[in-house]
Amino acid sequence: MLKKLLNLPLNELMKLASKERKKRFGNIITYTIERNINYTNVCIAKCKFCYFCVDKEDKKAFILDFSELEKKIKELIAIGGVKILLQGGLHPDLDIKYFEEMFSFIRKKFPNIYIHALSPAEILHISKVSKLSLKETILRLKKAGLQSVPGGGAELLVDRIRNYLAPNKISSKDWLLVMETLHRLGIPSTATMVIGFENYETKEILDTWEDRFEHLKKIKKLQEKTGGFTRFILWTYQPQKITFAEYLKMLAISRLYLDNIPSIQASIVTQGVEGAQTALLFGANDMGSPIIEENVVSSAGIKFKVSKEDILEAIREIGCIPQLRI
């Protein structure tokens, strides 16, 4: 199926993916209002593509103070925010007690704020630092207030690529294992994919269409087992090495192939509001959030300013109805 879709002209893919979106969601396009908060920028993974994380001895290293966290959440609530996306790096000294305290602090201060936090790589790292099983780690995080997990750190679930880009990070097998465990313990998650990675020696695109298809197959197979993925989000490596048309083609193929994942989210962070609006015509049914705070992608020099009004206008311009979600 995937190779057949790949060989279709872009306009034909657009028609098929748009038809699938309308069949599932009619004219409803969802969005949320969340703030991306980084609790630390210290990380031992040393991914080749990351411009954000530093060593703990670096002058720029930080661990977010809870008073600053409270300030950020109050600012989010003031503009109608309902959710925080809380992520950081693999800090060598932060064990599960830190995260239990942080989630409990948020839950006590802001009981109506939804906690969408960490990533499979962070959760596995926390379990190792804390000398706990993966299951016990997840159950403790859930009890403290964790409600869902973003699909960060997936990049491409192809170990040839992962071993080149991030040999110290989570393997594709372990990423899938953490996600399966989360789902079976009642914690839903999103799934992500990043395409257009660069080979830093040859300057060529590292990932092939076969690599991308392998990633999709692994995501779909796990969804068949657990049903725990709520959305699929396609990102492009930044600074972008592939064309916008290739992003749209991959997005449309994802919508048509991932028939067991409810929503496909456009990437405002990497494509901007106009690019995300176009993505709605290629099968996406979700616009994500206004960009209130974003540090990881912007560290690579890509910065878009997007407001709630920009999102609502973009949705209405194509004849659709915006609907707020968690």
C-alpha positions as protocol buffer text, in pm:
chain_id: "A"
residue {
  index: 1
  type: MET
  ca { x: 0 y: 0 z: 0 }
}
residue {
  index: 2
  type: LEU
  ca { x: 274 y: 246 z: 96 }
}
residue {
  index: 3
  type: LYS
  ca { x: 468 y: 211 z: -229 }
}
residue {
  index: 4
  type: LYS
  ca { x: 146 y: 247 z: -426 }
}
residue {
  index: 5
  type: LEU
  ca { x: 66 y: 570 z: -241 }
}
residue {
  index: 6
  type: LEU
  ca { x: 420 y: 699 z: -295 }
}
residue {
  index: 7
  type: ASN
  ca { x: 380 y: 664 z: -671 }
}
residue {
  index: 8
  type: LEU
  ca { x: 62 y: 871 z: -684 }
}
residue {
  index: 9
  type: PRO
  ca { x: 83 y: 1234 z: -803 }
}
residue {
  index: 10
  type: LEU
  ca { x: 72 y: 1491 z: -522 }
}
residue {
  index: 11
  type: ASN
  ca { x: -267 y: 1629 z: -627 }
}
residue {
  index: 12
  type: GLU
  ca { x: -417 y: 1279 z: -622 }
}
residue {
  index: 13
  type: LEU
  ca { x: -277 y: 1216 z: -275 }
}
residue {
  index: 14
  type: MET
  ca { x: -423 y: 1545 z: -159 }
}
residue {
  index: 15
  type: LYS
  ca { x: -770 y: 1447 z: -284 }
}
residue {
  index: 16
  type: LEU
  ca { x: -757 y: 1107 z: -115 }
}
residue {
  index: 17
  type: ALA
  ca { x: -622 y: 1237 z: 217 }
}
residue {
  index: 18
  type: SER
  ca { x: -863 y: 1530 z: 223 }
}
residue {
  index: 19
  type: LYS
  ca { x: -1153 y: 1295 z: 155 }
}
residue {
  index: 20
  type: GLU
  ca { x: -1039 y: 1071 z: 442 }
}
residue {
  index: 21
  type: ARG
  ca { x: -1019 y: 1369 z: 679 }
}
residue {
  index: 22
  type: LYS
  ca { x: -1368 y: 1486 z: 586 }
}
residue {
  index: 23
  type: LYS
  ca { x: -1508 y: 1134 z: 625 }
}
residue {
  index: 24
  type: ARG
  ca { x: -1367 y: 1114 z: 978 }
}
residue {
  index: 25
  type: PHE
  ca { x: -1416 y: 1468 z: 1105 }
}
residue {
  index: 26
  type: GLY
  ca { x: -1641 y: 1659 z: 865 }
}
residue {
  index: 27
  type: ASN
  ca { x: -1550 y: 2028 z: 878 }
}
residue {
  index: 28
  type: ILE
  ca { x: -1415 y: 2019 z: 1235 }
}
residue {
  index: 29
  type: ILE
  ca { x: -1050 y: 2111 z: 1285 }
}
residue {
  index: 30
  type: THR
  ca { x: -920 y: 2087 z: 1640 }
}
residue {
  index: 31
  type: TYR
  ca { x: -658 y: 2294 z: 1819 }
}
residue {
  index: 32
  type: THR
  ca { x: -535 y: 2337 z: 2173 }
}
residue {
  index: 33
  type: ILE
  ca { x: -371 y: 2608 z: 2383 }
}
residue {
  index: 34
  type: GLU
  ca { x: -64 y: 2470 z: 2553 }
}
residue {
  index: 35
  type: ARG
  ca { x: 274 y: 2590 z: 2666 }
}
residue {
  index: 36
  type: ASN
  ca { x: 592 y: 2399 z: 2596 }
}
residue {
  index: 37
  type: ILE
  ca { x: 794 y: 2419 z: 2918 }
}
residue {
  index: 38
  type: ASN
  ca { x: 1145 y: 2279 z: 2947 }
}
residue {
  index: 39
  type: TYR
  ca { x: 1230 y: 2174 z: 3304 }
}
residue {
  index: 40
  type: THR
  ca { x: 1600 y: 2142 z: 3217 }
}
residue {
  index: 41
  type: ASN
  ca { x: 1837 y: 2177 z: 2922 }
}
residue {
  index: 42
  type: VAL
  ca { x: 2094 y: 1931 z: 3060 }
}
residue {
  index: 43
  type: CYS
  ca { x: 2122 y: 1606 z: 2867 }
}
residue {
  index: 44
  type: ILE
  ca { x: 2372 y: 1322 z: 2839 }
}
residue {
  index: 45
  type: ALA
  ca { x: 2239 y: 1189 z: 2506 }
}
residue {
  index: 46
  type: LYS
  ca { x: 2450 y: 1420 z: 2284 }
}
residue {
  index: 47
  type: CYS
  ca { x: 2226 y: 1386 z: 1976 }
}
residue {
  index: 48
  type: LYS
  ca { x: 2399 y: 1526 z: 1668 }
}
residue {
  index: 49
  type: PHE
  ca { x: 2096 y: 1728 z: 1562 }
}
residue {
  index: 50
  type: CYS
  ca { x: 2021 y: 1896 z: 1897 }
}
residue {
  index: 51
  type: TYR
  ca { x: 2108 y: 2263 z: 1945 }
}
residue {
  index: 52
  type: PHE
  ca { x: 1928 y: 2296 z: 2278 }
}
residue {
  index: 53
  type: CYS
  ca { x: 2084 y: 2069 z: 2540 }
}
residue {
  index: 54
  type: VAL
  ca { x: 2414 y: 2123 z: 2726 }
}
residue {
  index: 55
  type: ASP
  ca { x: 2636 y: 1953 z: 2986 }
}
residue {
  index: 56
  type: LYS
  ca { x: 2544 y: 2014 z: 3348 }
}
residue {
  index: 57
  type: GLU
  ca { x: 2871 y: 2208 z: 3399 }
}
residue {
  index: 58
  type: ASP
  ca { x: 2783 y: 2450 z: 3119 }
}
residue {
  index: 59
  type: LYS
  ca { x: 2709 y: 2812 z: 3219 }
}
residue {
  index: 60
  type: LYS
  ca { x: 2378 y: 2790 z: 3032 }
}
residue {
  index: 61
  type: ALA
  ca { x: 2265 y: 2479 z: 3220 }
}
residue {
  index: 62
  type: PHE
  ca { x: 1945 y: 2509 z: 3424 }
}
residue {
  index: 63
  type: ILE
  ca { x: 1686 y: 2318 z: 3622 }
}
residue {
  index: 64
  type: LEU
  ca { x: 1359 y: 2508 z: 3627 }
}
residue {
  index: 65
  type: ASP
  ca { x: 1267 y: 2645 z: 3967 }
}
residue {
  index: 66
  type: PHE
  ca { x: 912 y: 2560 z: 4074 }
}
residue {
  index: 67
  type: SER
  ca { x: 836 y: 2930 z: 4129 }
}
residue {
  index: 68
  type: GLU
  ca { x: 925 y: 2996 z: 3765 }
}
residue {
  index: 69
  type: LEU
  ca { x: 714 y: 2698 z: 3662 }
}
residue {
  index: 70
  type: GLU
  ca { x: 420 y: 2844 z: 3854 }
}
residue {
  index: 71
  type: LYS
  ca { x: 469 y: 3179 z: 3681 }
}
residue {
  index: 72
  type: LYS
  ca { x: 471 y: 3017 z: 3336 }
}
residue {
  index: 73
  type: ILE
  ca { x: 151 y: 2823 z: 3405 }
}
residue {
  index: 74
  type: LYS
  ca { x: -26 y: 3133 z: 3539 }
}
residue {
  index: 75
  type: GLU
  ca { x: 67 y: 3315 z: 3217 }
}
residue {
  index: 76
  type: LEU
  ca { x: -77 y: 3025 z: 3018 }
}
residue {
  index: 77
  type: ILE
  ca { x: -404 y: 3027 z: 3213 }
}
residue {
  index: 78
  type: ALA
  ca { x: -434 y: 3402 z: 3161 }
}
residue {
  index: 79
  type: ILE
  ca { x: -464 y: 3350 z: 2784 }
}
residue {
  index: 80
  type: GLY
  ca { x: -703 y: 3057 z: 2809 }
}
residue {
  index: 81
  type: GLY
  ca { x: -447 y: 2777 z: 2819 }
}
residue {
  index: 82
  type: VAL
  ca { x: -556 y: 2430 z: 2923 }
}
residue {
  index: 83
  type: LYS
  ca { x: -244 y: 2216 z: 2896 }
}
residue {
  index: 84
  type: ILE
  ca { x: 132 y: 2207 z: 2947 }
}
residue {
  index: 85
  type: LEU
  ca { x: 384 y: 2014 z: 2739 }
}
residue {
  index: 86
  type: LEU
  ca { x: 664 y: 1950 z: 2986 }
}
residue {
  index: 87
  type: GLN
  ca { x: 992 y: 1811 z: 2857 }
}
residue {
  index: 88
  type: GLY
  ca { x: 1365 y: 1835 z: 2914 }
}
residue {
  index: 89
  type: GLY
  ca { x: 1681 y: 1631 z: 2861 }
}
residue {
  index: 90
  type: LEU
  ca { x: 1830 y: 1320 z: 3016 }
}
residue {
  index: 91
  type: HIS
  ca { x: 1968 y: 1486 z: 3328 }
}
residue {
  index: 92
  type: PRO
  ca { x: 2210 y: 1252 z: 3508 }
}
residue {
  index: 93
  type: ASP
  ca { x: 2099 y: 1363 z: 3857 }
}
residue {
  index: 94
  type: LEU
  ca { x: 1720 y: 1391 z: 3836 }
}
residue {
  index: 95
  type: ASP
  ca { x: 1550 y: 1079 z: 3973 }
}
residue {
  index: 96
  type: ILE
  ca { x: 1182 y: 1001 z: 4007 }
}
residue {
  index: 97
  type: LYS
  ca { x: 1143 y: 1203 z: 4327 }
}
residue {
  index: 98
  type: TYR
  ca { x: 1204 y: 1526 z: 4135 }
}
residue {
  index: 99
  type: PHE
  ca { x: 929 y: 1444 z: 3887 }
}
residue {
  index: 100
  type: GLU
  ca { x: 687 y: 1329 z: 4157 }
}
residue {
  index: 101
  type: GLU
  ca { x: 741 y: 1658 z: 4338 }
}
residue {
  index: 102
  type: MET
  ca { x: 701 y: 1860 z: 4018 }
}
residue {
  index: 103
  type: PHE
  ca { x: 382 y: 1687 z: 3902 }
}
residue {
  index: 104
  type: SER
  ca { x: 233 y: 1697 z: 4252 }
}
residue {
  index: 105
  type: PHE
  ca { x: 316 y: 2067 z: 4273 }
}
residue {
  index: 106
  type: ILE
  ca { x: 135 y: 2134 z: 3945 }
}
residue {
  index: 107
  type: ARG
  ca { x: -162 y: 1920 z: 4041 }
}
residue {
  index: 108
  type: LYS
  ca { x: -202 y: 2098 z: 4376 }
}
residue {
  index: 109
  type: LYS
  ca { x: -159 y: 2451 z: 4239 }
}
residue {
  index: 110
  type: PHE
  ca { x: -341 y: 2403 z: 3908 }
}
residue {
  index: 111
  type: PRO
  ca { x: -584 y: 2109 z: 3929 }
}
residue {
  index: 112
  type: ASN
  ca { x: -744 y: 2194 z: 3594 }
}
residue {
  index: 113
  type: ILE
  ca { x: -421 y: 2204 z: 3393 }
}
residue {
  index: 114
  type: TYR
  ca { x: -360 y: 1891 z: 3186 }
}
residue {
  index: 115
  type: ILE
  ca { x: -10 y: 1743 z: 3225 }
}
residue {
  index: 116
  type: HIS
  ca { x: 129 y: 1612 z: 2894 }
}
residue {
  index: 117
  type: ALA
  ca { x: 489 y: 1541 z: 2980 }
}
residue {
  index: 118
  type: LEU
  ca { x: 820 y: 1364 z: 2933 }
}
residue {
  index: 119
  type: SER
  ca { x: 899 y: 1123 z: 2646 }
}
residue {
  index: 120
  type: PRO
  ca { x: 987 y: 754 z: 2623 }
}
residue {
  index: 121
  type: ALA
  ca { x: 1358 y: 840 z: 2640 }
}
residue {
  index: 122
  type: GLU
  ca { x: 1309 y: 1050 z: 2954 }
}
residue {
  index: 123
  type: ILE
  ca { x: 1090 y: 789 z: 3123 }
}
residue {
  index: 124
  type: LEU
  ca { x: 1337 y: 508 z: 3056 }
}
residue {
  index: 125
  type: HIS
  ca { x: 1621 y: 730 z: 3179 }
}
residue {
  index: 126
  type: ILE
  ca { x: 1429 y: 815 z: 3499 }
}
residue {
  index: 127
  type: SER
  ca { x: 1376 y: 444 z: 3566 }
}
residue {
  index: 128
  type: LYS
  ca { x: 1749 y: 375 z: 3530 }
}
residue {
  index: 129
  type: VAL
  ca { x: 1860 y: 670 z: 3744 }
}
residue {
  index: 130
  type: SER
  ca { x: 1603 y: 570 z: 4010 }
}
residue {
  index: 131
  type: LYS
  ca { x: 1687 y: 197 z: 3987 }
}
residue {
  index: 132
  type: LEU
  ca { x: 1322 y: 113 z: 3932 }
}
residue {
  index: 133
  type: SER
  ca { x: 1140 y: -107 z: 3683 }
}
residue {
  index: 134
  type: LEU
  ca { x: 977 y: 66 z: 3389 }
}
residue {
  index: 135
  type: LYS
  ca { x: 632 y: -33 z: 3515 }
}
residue {
  index: 136
  type: GLU
  ca { x: 690 y: 102 z: 3866 }
}
residue {
  index: 137
  type: THR
  ca { x: 833 y: 425 z: 3726 }
}
residue {
  index: 138
  type: ILE
  ca { x: 528 y: 483 z: 3510 }
}
residue {
  index: 139
  type: LEU
  ca { x: 281 y: 398 z: 3785 }
}
residue {
  index: 140
  type: ARG
  ca { x: 450 y: 643 z: 4022 }
}
residue {
  index: 141
  type: LEU
  ca { x: 453 y: 918 z: 3761 }
}
residue {
  index: 142
  type: LYS
  ca { x: 85 y: 853 z: 3688 }
}
residue {
  index: 143
  type: LYS
  ca { x: -3 y: 869 z: 4058 }
}
residue {
  index: 144
  type: ALA
  ca { x: 182 y: 1201 z: 4085 }
}
residue {
  index: 145
  type: GLY
  ca { x: -21 y: 1354 z: 3802 }
}
residue {
  index: 146
  type: LEU
  ca { x: 113 y: 1249 z: 3459 }
}
residue {
  index: 147
  type: GLN
  ca { x: -184 y: 1225 z: 3221 }
}
residue {
  index: 148
  type: SER
  ca { x: -35 y: 1162 z: 2877 }
}
residue {
  index: 149
  type: VAL
  ca { x: 303 y: 1145 z: 2707 }
}
residue {
  index: 150
  type: PRO
  ca { x: 426 y: 1316 z: 2389 }
}
residue {
  index: 151
  type: GLY
  ca { x: 591 y: 1106 z: 2122 }
}
residue {
  index: 152
  type: GLY
  ca { x: 920 y: 1292 z: 2139 }
}
residue {
  index: 153
  type: GLY
  ca { x: 1246 y: 1113 z: 2076 }
}
residue {
  index: 154
  type: ALA
  ca { x: 1099 y: 887 z: 1808 }
}
residue {
  index: 155
  type: GLU
  ca { x: 1278 y: 1071 z: 1527 }
}
residue {
  index: 156
  type: LEU
  ca { x: 1281 y: 768 z: 1294 }
}
residue {
  index: 157
  type: LEU
  ca { x: 1236 y: 422 z: 1444 }
}
residue {
  index: 158
  type: VAL
  ca { x: 1517 y: 284 z: 1230 }
}
residue {
  index: 159
  type: ASP
  ca { x: 1828 y: 189 z: 1424 }
}
residue {
  index: 160
  type: ARG
  ca { x: 2068 y: 253 z: 1136 }
}
residue {
  index: 161
  type: ILE
  ca { x: 1966 y: 617 z: 1154 }
}
residue {
  index: 162
  type: ARG
  ca { x: 1937 y: 631 z: 1533 }
}
residue {
  index: 163
  type: ASN
  ca { x: 2285 y: 485 z: 1580 }
}
residue {
  index: 164
  type: TYR
  ca { x: 2426 y: 758 z: 1358 }
}
residue {
  index: 165
  type: LEU
  ca { x: 2229 y: 1053 z: 1499 }
}
residue {
  index: 166
  type: ALA
  ca { x: 2184 y: 961 z: 1865 }
}
residue {
  index: 167
  type: PRO
  ca { x: 2378 y: 649 z: 1973 }
}
residue {
  index: 168
  type: ASN
  ca { x: 2334 y: 735 z: 2343 }
}
residue {
  index: 169
  type: LYS
  ca { x: 1958 y: 779 z: 2320 }
}
residue {
  index: 170
  type: ILE
  ca { x: 1676 y: 527 z: 2338 }
}
residue {
  index: 171
  type: SER
  ca { x: 1667 y: 247 z: 2076 }
}
residue {
  index: 172
  type: SER
  ca { x: 1365 y: 199 z: 1852 }
}
residue {
  index: 173
  type: LYS
  ca { x: 1282 y: -124 z: 2039 }
}
residue {
  index: 174
  type: ASP
  ca { x: 1289 y: 51 z: 2377 }
}
residue {
  index: 175
  type: TRP
  ca { x: 1089 y: 349 z: 2249 }
}
residue {
  index: 176
  type: LEU
  ca { x: 814 y: 112 z: 2140 }
}
residue {
  index: 177
  type: LEU
  ca { x: 839 y: -83 z: 2468 }
}
residue {
  index: 178
  type: VAL
  ca { x: 793 y: 231 z: 2678 }
}
residue {
  index: 179
  type: MET
  ca { x: 496 y: 335 z: 2467 }
}
residue {
  index: 180
  type: GLU
  ca { x: 335 y: -8 z: 2492 }
}
residue {
  index: 181
  type: THR
  ca { x: 384 y: -9 z: 2869 }
}
residue {
  index: 182
  type: LEU
  ca { x: 236 y: 340 z: 2902 }
}
residue {
  index: 183
  type: HIS
  ca { x: -69 y: 242 z: 2699 }
}
residue {
  index: 184
  type: ARG
  ca { x: -126 y: -78 z: 2894 }
}
residue {
  index: 185
  type: LEU
  ca { x: -108 y: 119 z: 3220 }
}
residue {
  index: 186
  type: GLY
  ca { x: -374 y: 363 z: 3101 }
}
residue {
  index: 187
  type: ILE
  ca { x: -159 y: 653 z: 2982 }
}
residue {
  index: 188
  type: PRO
  ca { x: -223 y: 760 z: 2622 }
}
residue {
  index: 189
  type: SER
  ca { x: 38 y: 925 z: 2403 }
}
residue {
  index: 190
  type: THR
  ca { x: 103 y: 1086 z: 2070 }
}
residue {
  index: 191
  type: ALA
  ca { x: 330 y: 939 z: 1804 }
}
residue {
  index: 192
  type: THR
  ca { x: 577 y: 1149 z: 1607 }
}
residue {
  index: 193
  type: MET
  ca { x: 813 y: 1117 z: 1313 }
}
residue {
  index: 194
  type: VAL
  ca { x: 1092 y: 1344 z: 1191 }
}
residue {
  index: 195
  type: ILE
  ca { x: 1201 y: 1331 z: 827 }
}
residue {
  index: 196
  type: GLY
  ca { x: 1476 y: 1497 z: 628 }
}
residue {
  index: 197
  type: PHE
  ca { x: 1770 y: 1432 z: 860 }
}
residue {
  index: 198
  type: GLU
  ca { x: 2110 y: 1532 z: 731 }
}
residue {
  index: 199
  type: ASN
  ca { x: 2418 y: 1317 z: 691 }
}
residue {
  index: 200
  type: TYR
  ca { x: 2668 y: 1563 z: 835 }
}
residue {
  index: 201
  type: GLU
  ca { x: 2957 y: 1427 z: 628 }
}
residue {
  index: 202
  type: THR
  ca { x: 2796 y: 1410 z: 284 }
}
residue {
  index: 203
  type: LYS
  ca { x: 2527 y: 1677 z: 347 }
}
residue {
  index: 204
  type: GLU
  ca { x: 2273 y: 1444 z: 184 }
}
residue {
  index: 205
  type: ILE
  ca { x: 1936 y: 1340 z: 323 }
}
residue {
  index: 206
  type: LEU
  ca { x: 1992 y: 1049 z: 560 }
}
residue {
  index: 207
  type: ASP
  ca { x: 1647 y: 889 z: 559 }
}
residue {
  index: 208
  type: THR
  ca { x: 1492 y: 712 z: 261 }
}
residue {
  index: 209
  type: TRP
  ca { x: 1127 y: 651 z: 184 }
}
residue {
  index: 210
  type: GLU
  ca { x: 1182 y: 291 z: 294 }
}
residue {
  index: 211
  type: ASP
  ca { x: 1304 y: 419 z: 633 }
}
residue {
  index: 212
  type: ARG
  ca { x: 996 y: 636 z: 669 }
}
residue {
  index: 213
  type: PHE
  ca { x: 770 y: 348 z: 579 }
}
residue {
  index: 214
  type: GLU
  ca { x: 941 y: 124 z: 835 }
}
residue {
  index: 215
  type: HIS
  ca { x: 862 y: 387 z: 1099 }
}
residue {
  index: 216
  type: LEU
  ca { x: 496 y: 404 z: 998 }
}
residue {
  index: 217
  type: LYS
  ca { x: 464 y: 26 z: 1003 }
}
residue {
  index: 218
  type: LYS
  ca { x: 601 y: 7 z: 1360 }
}
residue {
  index: 219
  type: ILE
  ca { x: 364 y: 280 z: 1479 }
}
residue {
  index: 220
  type: LYS
  ca { x: 64 y: 116 z: 1316 }
}
residue {
  index: 221
  type: LYS
  ca { x: 153 y: -229 z: 1453 }
}
residue {
  index: 222
  type: LEU
  ca { x: 177 y: -100 z: 1811 }
}
residue {
  index: 223
  type: GLN
  ca { x: -151 y: 87 z: 1769 }
}
residue {
  index: 224
  type: GLU
  ca { x: -315 y: -238 z: 1664 }
}
residue {
  index: 225
  type: LYS
  ca { x: -200 y: -391 z: 1995 }
}
residue {
  index: 226
  type: THR
  ca { x: -281 y: -107 z: 2235 }
}
residue {
  index: 227
  type: GLY
  ca { x: -492 y: 165 z: 2072 }
}
residue {
  index: 228
  type: GLY
  ca { x: -304 y: 416 z: 2288 }
}
residue {
  index: 229
  type: PHE
  ca { x: -189 y: 668 z: 2027 }
}
residue {
  index: 230
  type: THR
  ca { x: -424 y: 966 z: 2009 }
}
residue {
  index: 231
  type: ARG
  ca { x: -246 y: 1168 z: 1738 }
}
residue {
  index: 232
  type: PHE
  ca { x: 35 y: 1137 z: 1486 }
}
residue {
  index: 233
  type: ILE
  ca { x: 258 y: 1439 z: 1431 }
}
residue {
  index: 234
  type: LEU
  ca { x: 497 y: 1471 z: 1137 }
}
residue {
  index: 235
  type: TRP
  ca { x: 797 y: 1701 z: 1178 }
}
residue {
  index: 236
  type: THR
  ca { x: 1075 y: 1800 z: 942 }
}
residue {
  index: 237
  type: TYR
  ca { x: 1437 y: 1829 z: 1045 }
}
residue {
  index: 238
  type: GLN
  ca { x: 1532 y: 2191 z: 1105 }
}
residue {
  index: 239
  type: PRO
  ca { x: 1685 y: 2378 z: 930 }
}
residue {
  index: 240
  type: GLN
  ca { x: 1465 y: 2207 z: 670 }
}
residue {
  index: 241
  type: LYS
  ca { x: 1649 y: 1994 z: 415 }
}
residue {
  index: 242
  type: ILE
  ca { x: 1351 y: 1867 z: 218 }
}
residue {
  index: 243
  type: THR
  ca { x: 1088 y: 2048 z: 13 }
}
residue {
  index: 244
  type: PHE
  ca { x: 749 y: 2147 z: 146 }
}
residue {
  index: 245
  type: ALA
  ca { x: 594 y: 1924 z: -122 }
}
residue {
  index: 246
  type: GLU
  ca { x: 777 y: 1624 z: 23 }
}
residue {
  index: 247
  type: TYR
  ca { x: 645 y: 1708 z: 370 }
}
residue {
  index: 248
  type: LEU
  ca { x: 292 y: 1725 z: 230 }
}
residue {
  index: 249
  type: LYS
  ca { x: 334 y: 1396 z: 47 }
}
residue {
  index: 250
  type: MET
  ca { x: 453 y: 1223 z: 363 }
}
residue {
  index: 251
  type: LEU
  ca { x: 166 y: 1376 z: 559 }
}
residue {
  index: 252
  type: ALA
  ca { x: -98 y: 1257 z: 311 }
}
residue {
  index: 253
  type: ILE
  ca { x: 52 y: 907 z: 303 }
}
residue {
  index: 254
  type: SER
  ca { x: 50 y: 901 z: 685 }
}
residue {
  index: 255
  type: ARG
  ca { x: -320 y: 992 z: 694 }
}
residue {
  index: 256
  type: LEU
  ca { x: -412 y: 722 z: 447 }
}
residue {
  index: 257
  type: TYR
  ca { x: -192 y: 449 z: 598 }
}
residue {
  index: 258
  type: LEU
  ca { x: -246 y: 516 z: 969 }
}
residue {
  index: 259
  type: ASP
  ca { x: -614 y: 432 z: 956 }
}
residue {
  index: 260
  type: ASN
  ca { x: -614 y: 322 z: 1322 }
}
residue {
  index: 261
  type: ILE
  ca { x: -483 y: 650 z: 1465 }
}
residue {
  index: 262
  type: PRO
  ca { x: -761 y: 908 z: 1513 }
}
residue {
  index: 263
  type: SER
  ca { x: -590 y: 1241 z: 1446 }
}
residue {
  index: 264
  type: ILE
  ca { x: -310 y: 1376 z: 1232 }
}
residue {
  index: 265
  type: GLN
  ca { x: -158 y: 1701 z: 1358 }
}
residue {
  index: 266
  type: ALA
  ca { x: -3 y: 1967 z: 1135 }
}
residue {
  index: 267
  type: SER
  ca { x: 330 y: 2109 z: 1252 }
}
residue {
  index: 268
  type: ILE
  ca { x: 302 y: 2482 z: 1312 }
}
residue {
  index: 269
  type: VAL
  ca { x: 641 y: 2482 z: 1485 }
}
residue {
  index: 270
  type: THR
  ca { x: 830 y: 2368 z: 1175 }
}
residue {
  index: 271
  type: GLN
  ca { x: 598 y: 2482 z: 893 }
}
residue {
  index: 272
  type: GLY
  ca { x: 440 y: 2801 z: 1025 }
}
residue {
  index: 273
  type: VAL
  ca { x: 69 y: 2875 z: 1021 }
}
residue {
  index: 274
  type: GLU
  ca { x: 41 y: 2893 z: 641 }
}
residue {
  index: 275
  type: GLY
  ca { x: 220 y: 2561 z: 602 }
}
residue {
  index: 276
  type: ALA
  ca { x: 1 y: 2404 z: 869 }
}
residue {
  index: 277
  type: GLN
  ca { x: -309 y: 2542 z: 695 }
}
residue {
  index: 278
  type: THR
  ca { x: -201 y: 2374 z: 371 }
}
residue {
  index: 279
  type: ALA
  ca { x: -144 y: 2052 z: 566 }
}
residue {
  index: 280
  type: LEU
  ca { x: -515 y: 2052 z: 652 }
}
residue {
  index: 281
  type: LEU
  ca { x: -582 y: 2003 z: 280 }
}
residue {
  index: 282
  type: PHE
  ca { x: -353 y: 1699 z: 284 }
}
residue {
  index: 283
  type: GLY
  ca { x: -529 y: 1507 z: 561 }
}
residue {
  index: 284
  type: ALA
  ca { x: -437 y: 1680 z: 888 }
}
residue {
  index: 285
  type: ASN
  ca { x: -732 y: 1753 z: 1116 }
}
residue {
  index: 286
  type: ASP
  ca { x: -552 y: 1922 z: 1404 }
}
residue {
  index: 287
  type: MET
  ca { x: -358 y: 2249 z: 1415 }
}
residue {
  index: 288
  type: GLY
  ca { x: -181 y: 2201 z: 1747 }
}
residue {
  index: 289
  type: SER
  ca { x: -127 y: 2509 z: 1961 }
}
residue {
  index: 290
  type: PRO
  ca { x: -33 y: 2875 z: 1928 }
}
residue {
  index: 291
  type: ILE
  ca { x: 340 y: 2913 z: 1986 }
}
residue {
  index: 292
  type: ILE
  ca { x: 354 y: 3054 z: 2339 }
}
residue {
  index: 293
  type: GLU
  ca { x: 698 y: 2918 z: 2422 }
}
residue {
  index: 294
  type: GLU
  ca { x: 922 y: 2687 z: 2220 }
}
residue {
  index: 295
  type: ASN
  ca { x: 1294 y: 2641 z: 2276 }
}
residue {
  index: 296
  type: VAL
  ca { x: 1415 y: 2324 z: 2106 }
}
residue {
  index: 297
  type: VAL
  ca { x: 1332 y: 2389 z: 1739 }
}
residue {
  index: 298
  type: SER
  ca { x: 1398 y: 2761 z: 1778 }
}
residue {
  index: 299
  type: SER
  ca { x: 1749 y: 2675 z: 1898 }
}
residue {
  index: 300
  type: ALA
  ca { x: 1812 y: 2560 z: 1541 }
}
residue {
  index: 301
  type: GLY
  ca { x: 1717 y: 2906 z: 1417 }
}
residue {
  index: 302
  type: ILE
  ca { x: 1357 y: 2835 z: 1316 }
}
residue {
  index: 303
  type: LYS
  ca { x: 1112 y: 3073 z: 1481 }
}
residue {
  index: 304
  type: PHE
  ca { x: 746 y: 3129 z: 1395 }
}
residue {
  index: 305
  type: LYS
  ca { x: 514 y: 3362 z: 1583 }
}
residue {
  index: 306
  type: VAL
  ca { x: 166 y: 3213 z: 1585 }
}
residue {
  index: 307
  type: SER
  ca { x: -131 y: 3334 z: 1791 }
}
residue {
  index: 308
  type: LYS
  ca { x: -466 y: 3175 z: 1869 }
}
residue {
  index: 309
  type: GLU
  ca { x: -626 y: 3422 z: 1629 }
}
residue {
  index: 310
  type: ASP
  ca { x: -388 y: 3311 z: 1351 }
}
residue {
  index: 311
  type: ILE
  ca { x: -498 y: 2951 z: 1400 }
}
residue {
  index: 312
  type: LEU
  ca { x: -869 y: 3030 z: 1407 }
}
residue {
  index: 313
  type: GLU
  ca { x: -841 y: 3243 z: 1095 }
}
residue {
  index: 314
  type: ALA
  ca { x: -643 y: 2975 z: 910 }
}
residue {
  index: 315
  type: ILE
  ca { x: -907 y: 2712 z: 990 }
}
residue {
  index: 316
  type: ARG
  ca { x: -1199 y: 2933 z: 889 }
}
residue {
  index: 317
  type: GLU
  ca { x: -1030 y: 3043 z: 566 }
}
residue {
  index: 318
  type: ILE
  ca { x: -1061 y: 2691 z: 427 }
}
residue {
  index: 319
  type: GLY
  ca { x: -1426 y: 2662 z: 529 }
}
residue {
  index: 320
  type: CYS
  ca { x: -1378 y: 2460 z: 846 }
}
residue {
  index: 321
  type: ILE
  ca { x: -1488 y: 2501 z: 1206 }
}
residue {
  index: 322
  type: PRO
  ca { x: -1229 y: 2532 z: 1486 }
}
residue {
  index: 323
  type: GLN
  ca { x: -1285 y: 2327 z: 1800 }
}
residue {
  index: 324
  type: LEU
  ca { x: -1079 y: 2352 z: 2119 }
}
residue {
  index: 325
  type: ARG
  ca { x: -946 y: 2025 z: 2261 }
}
residue {
  index: 326
  type: ILE
  ca { x: -725 y: 1921 z: 2552 }
}
